[in-house]
Amino acid sequence: MRAGLCLLWVLALSASGCGRQSATTEHGQADTTPATALAPPATPAAPTATATERQEAGLAPTQAAKVARLKNEDGTESVDETAGDSGRNNTLLAAVASTVASATAAASAATPAAPPSPWTEGVNYTRLVPAQPTAAAPGQIEVLEFFWYGCPHCYAIDPSVETWRKTKAPYIAFSRVPVMWSAGHRSTARLFYALKSLGKLDQLQSEIFKEIHVNGDPLIAADPNDAAGAERLQSAFVAKFGIPADQFAAAYHGFDVTTDLQRADELGLRYRIEGVPTFVIAGKYVADVRSAGSPERLLALVNDLAAQEHKH
């Protein structure tokens, strides 16, 4: 009879998608100015006279064609004419500019463009302003998963999270954070941190989900406020995995667990967690299954945002 009542309580809490609000009652120009045209070339100068003709005619060098006599090795002279034609200079400059532009365009085409991101801020994830401090070590990117053992969505994604956790990039510092919305949530959160303190969490994480969602045992008392009753049920459960009652009780009420519970409560408030499972990346981004599109896309999004932060 007790188990049936507890199961009904858990199902009621998870019915609305594991959200906080229902938790207390139900739970779960380009510039268009035309470019200045090049000045038209000046009228070509008349053909230049030879040196002898120029001497005979008494002609002086002009602006259009300056004549220079060069002494050759054989004693003869030759004439070098340097045009003073501004049009010719402009044409040369235009040709050089065109060559440079073509080379620049070719170089740009040879460099592959970065692929567009599959994620859209405000759609697939939310940016936190201001960003929050994290507990990750230098060079590490913190990723938090807020969850509740009684949430069917958390149960459904947990195998994927476990696989991802074992294969994630080494710079990702991952932690689960149980929500602390009510007495019932705090009770299973204490179980989570007690097992963590005993070094048994990795062994029993999936077993707790199985006990609740497959075996129908919510691991809390019929009255969610009955903390002692919840402890007895949880102690009996962990005993099946070789954890003595006294050892469990010492961890359950230990300083480390109390500190972890306080931190979990603080993190939930800081990030305003209203539903689970919810992921927070680098204290800057929040995403969930709904925003990402699927559990697989959510974990891919977490990887990409973490990698982006790691590059900075």
N, C-alpha and C positions, 0 to 999 in steps of 0.2 A: 504493500500500500504506500509506504514512504517513498520507495523508488519511483512509483508511478507518479506521485505528486511532484517529486523533484524533476522528473523528466518533462512533465507538463510545464513546469516553471521555465526550464531551459528552452523548450520549444517556443513558449510565449515570448521570451526575451529575444530570440533570434528571428522571429517571424518577419520583422520589418527590415531586414537587411543589416542587422548588427550596427545600428546607429545609436548615438548617445541619447538623442531626444526620446526615442522609444525605449531606451534602456531602463528608465526609471518606471516606465509603465508596462512596456511590452518588450522592448529591445530588439537587437541586431544590425628744268626745262633746259630742257636743254636750251642753250643760248641760241636764239633765232636771229640775232644780228648778223647780216651777211659779212663775210670776211672782206677786208679791203683788197681791191684788185691790184695786181702788180702794175707799176707804171709802164706804159708802152715804151718800147725801145726808141731811142732818139734816131733822128734821120741819119742814115749811114753817111760817113764822110766821103768826100770825093777821093778817087784813087790817088795815092801818094806819089809824088814825083821822085825820081831817082836822086841820089846824092848830088850828082853833077848838075842836074837840072835845077835842083833846089839852090845850089850855090849861084848858078847863073841868074836865076830869077830873083835872088835875094830874099827868098821866102824864109820866114822864121817858123819854127815848129808851132803848131796850133794845138788848142785844147783837144781837138778831135783826134789828132795823130801826132804824137811826139816821136821825133826821129833821134836815134842814138847811133853813133858810129862806133863800131867795134873794130879794134885792131886785130887782124887775124895773124896766125903764125907766119904766113908767107909774105906779110907786109901789106897785103891788100886790106881794103876796108869793106865792111858790109853794113847794111842798115837794119836796125831793129825797130820796129814800130810797135808801140804799146797803145792800144785803143783806150780812149777815155770814155767809152760808151757805157753809161749807167744802165741802159737797157740790157746789154749783154751780161753785166754783173747780176742784175735781177734775175735774168733767165737762169744763170748758173746757180744762184741761191735757191731758186724754186726747184731746180733739178735735184740739188742736194737734199732739200727738205723732203721731197717726194721719196727719195731713196731711203732716208732715215725712217719715214713713216711706214714704208713698205716693210722694212726690216723689223720695226717694232711690232707691226701687225703679225708678221710671220712668227716672231718669238712668242707672242701671246697665244697664237693658235697652237703652237707646239706645247704649251704648258696646259695640262689637263685641268679643267675647272673642278672645284670641290663639289662632290655630290650634294644635292639638296637634303636638308635634314627631314626625316619622316615625322618629326615631332613639332607640334605647334604650342607655344606658350599660351596659356589661357584656355587651351582645349585639352591637350594631353597631360598637362601638368600646370601647377600654380607656383609662381615665384613668390617667396616670402620676402616682405619688405617691412622692417629690415631683416637681413639674414641673422640667424641665431648662432651663438658660439657652440662648438661641438667639443666632444671629449676625445676626438681622434688624435693620435700622435702625429708629429710633423711628417708630411709625405703621405699620410693616410687620408682617405675620404670616408667619412662616417655615413653609414646607411642604417636607418632604424626602421623596423617593422612593428607598428602598433597592431596588437591582435588581442583576441579573447578566445580561450579554449572552447567556450560554448557556442561560438559563432560558426555556422555551417560554411560560410564563405572562407573563413580562415582555415577550416579543416580541409576544404577543397583545394586551396592553393598550397597548403603546407608541403606536400610531396615535391612540388615544383621548386619551392623555396629551399627545401633540403638539398635537392640536386644542384641548384644554383649556388648555394652556400659552399658546397664542396668543390666547385669549379670556377668560382668568381675570381676576378683579378686580385692579385696579392695586395694591391694598395687599397682595397675596399675593406673597411673595418665594420663588420655587420653585427648588429645586436637586435634582439627582439625585445619589445617593451609591452608588457601586459597593461591593458587599460584599467583604470581605477574608478570607474563611474559609480559603482554602488557597492554595498557590502558583499554581494555575491561575486562581483568582479574582483574585489580585493582579496577574497578568500582563495580563488584559484591563482591570483597573482602571487600570493604568499607561497602556495605550492610550487609555482614556477621558480621562485627565487630560492626556496629551500633546497630544491633539487640541484639548482645551479651551485649553491654553496657546497653541496655534497659531491659535486663533480659527476652527477648522474643525469643531468639534463639531456645531453645528447642521446643517451640510452633510452630515456623515457618520454621524450617530446612527442613522438608519434603515438606512443602507447596511451598517453593521456587523451589525445584526440579520439583514439579508437574506443577507449573506455566510455567516453561521453557520447559519441555519435554512433557507435556501433553497438555497444553493450547497454546503452541506455542509463548509465550511471553518471549523474551530473557532477559528482564529487563535491557537492555542497549539501547542506542540510535542507529539509523541507522549508524551514524558515531561514532565508538568506542571512538574517542577522545572527543566527546561531553559530558563532565562530567556533565554539568548542565542538559542536556536532560535526562541523565541516572538517575539523582537524582529525577527529576520530575516523571519519570515512576516508580521508586522504592517507592517514597512517596505515589503515588496513590495506589500501590499494598498493602503496609502495612496498609493503611487507612482502607482497607476492613476488617482488623483484629483489628480495634479499636485503632490504634496508630495515634494520632494527627500529622498533618504535622509539626507544630512548634517543638513538642517534638522530632520528628524524625530528623528534620534539626539540632537541637542542638546536638544530639548525633552523627549525621553524620559527623559534622565538629568539634567534640569535641577532647580534648587532648588525651583521652584514645584511641579513634579510630586511631588517627594519630600515637600514640606510637605503637599500635598493628600492624598497617600496616608496619611500619618500621621493627618491629621484624619479621614479616612474610617474608618480602623481604630478611632480613639477613639469616633466616633459610633456605629459598629456595636456596640461594647462597652457604651457608655452606655445605648443604647436596647434592648440585648439582642435584637438582630435574629436571629431563628431561621428566617425564611422570607422569600421575595421573590415578587412585589413587595409591599412594606410602606410605608405612608405614615405620617409623623409630623407632626402639626399643632401649631404653636405650642409645641413642647416639652412638650405636655400630653396629647395624644391619639394613640393608635395604631390603625390600621385597615388592613384588607386586603380583597381581593375576596370572600373567604369570609365575613367578618363583615358586610360591607355588603350582599352578595347578588348583585352583578354589577359589572362594570367601570363601567357608567354610574352605578349607585347609589353606588359608591365615590367617584367624582369629585364627585357631588352632595353626599355626606357631607362631603368635604373642603371644599367651598365653604361649607356651612352652619356647620361648626365654625370655619372661618376668619372668617366674617362675625360669628359670635357673639363671638369673641375681639376682633375689631376694634371692636365696640361698647363694650367694657369700658375 
